[in-house]
Amino acid sequence: MTEEHFKKIISHSKEFGFIFPSSEIYDGLSATYDYGQNGVELKNNIKKYWWRSMVQMHKNSVGIDVAIFMHPNTWKASGHIDAFNDPLIDNKDSKKRYRADILIEDHILKIEGKIEKEIKKAKKRFGEDFNEKTFRETNPNVLRRERDKSDIKIKMDKAFNSEDLSAIYDLIIELGITCPVSGSKNWTSVRQFNLMFQTNLGSVSGESTSIFLRPETAQGIFVNYLNVQKTGRKKIPFGIAQIGKAFRNEIIARQFIFRMREFEQMEMQFFITPGTQQKWYEHWKETRMKWHKSLGIPENFLRFHDHVKLAHYADAACDIEFKFPFGFKELEGIHSRTDFDLKQHEELSKKKIRYFDPEKNESYIPYVVETSIGLDRMFLALMSYSFKEETLEDGTSRTILALPFSLAPNKAAVLPLVKKDGLSEKAKEIFNDLKSICNCAYDEKDSIGKRYRRNDALGTPFCITVDYESIEDNSVTVRERDSMNQERIKISELSNFIDSKVNMNLLFWN
């Protein structure tokens, strides 16, 4: 995938009703987007599959939905008020503001791009005899650039781990990083930038209370741990899951819906006995990777990335990264959070937040393993690997959104061959029957070929064509999206046929 591929995805998302720029009639609002009629269906299907995987399919997990507004002490206890910062740097010529770590990461991506170009050239030169592994291990240019990458990462990790802002600045200057807008190297010093959105609760000026839009959903789970554990009579280990909005005052929001100021998280906090965190950490790493692969994401598009710099609450952490068109980036985080959060809330609230273990006959603060995935990023990942442009045998081309059938916005489109001779009426009868079992569309505009192409681009798994024979034999032609194969199906069997192909249960049994 390339940047050109990414531009096509963005254009496709708007053209086919997946994502619109927010407030577009007023020229939009930076880094905010609205999900259109097809986008919201895909988004809801992702949520549904995640929820079923994390809650419904686990006897020891439950779900909650916590308010966005929380007591300010929540964020004091979690450390967000004092330490939720990103390194900021300004370019004096363009007056543009950047995250210093992203500037360095983008520089590393450019080096990786040069490596990929070397490999691409070699593949073209050597053809079938090309061995990529050997080439990577022996080619001088590749080895030199890999060393450069490694050296930069070591310096970056050291600077960020020690929170040495001057060392971060020195690294940017050493690498000759330029402003993407002005092209200059005229940088300010690096400063810390707090990501919290602050607002006021209260109607009278001067009497209002300062509160924050939540920067993460995890704390809502922690402050409700006791409520859930007692009312649900839950025994450790057990999980609490949530899907909800979070807000961060990003220095620079970018890359479409990858990084926004308003976003949605799907996460679980799994409460465990102290001392078992490594076992459960490995368990959830494996479980979550399987979940991503169950969606048909190719193995070479996914990888683990262990954190060098651990958050203040973690004793182990890694990301599941996805190969976006702009490189491998974080898709989901898995953290062993120890007992930090519950201990902090216990200390500040002066209320005991403990678990009584009847087997050990003792009370303790549970440890926690977290899995947290950005829903918007997951949406973008699905769009990225599903969007394809194919050249067909007859020389024509088509755009296809090869989404998993179970997640597609519409599972079927009902198409009368023509809008006369009773075909429309027959097609509408079929549509009304099908819509009770799945999302489907009715489409009678344009030629049948154009309608096929339109539904391919929308990701619709099946097109159901009602023709003149349908009136006589009560059968329809069903066309499958990926293969474009067609078969005749009895109308009476249509519901069962579609359900057998698009049911979400099929994902669990892959």
Secondary structure, 3 states (H helix, E strand, C coil): CCHHHHHHHHHHHHHCCCEEECCHHHCCCCCCEEECHHHHHHHHHHHHHHHHHHHHCCCCEEECCCCCECCHHHHHHHCHHHHCEEEEEEECCCCCEEEHHHHHHHHHHHHHHHHHHHHHHHHHHHHHHCCHHHHHHHCHHHHHHHHHHHHHHHHHHHHHHCCCHHHHHHHHHHCCCCCCCCCCCCECCCEEEECCEEEEECCCCCCCEEEEECCCCHHHHHCCHHHHHHHCCCCCCEEEEEEEEEECCCCCCECCCCECCEEEEEEEEEEECCCCHHHHHHHHHHHHHHHHHHCCCCHHHEEEEECCCCCCCCCEEEEEEEEECCEEEEEEEEEEEECHHHHHHHHHHCCCCCEEECCCCEEECCEEEEEEEEHHHHHHHHHHHHEEEEECCCCCEEEEECCCHHHCCCCEEEEECCCCCCHHHHHHHHHHHHCCCCCEEECCCCCHHHHHHHHHHHCCCEEEEECHHHHHHCEEEEEECCCCCEEEEEHHHHHHHHHHHHCCHHHHCC
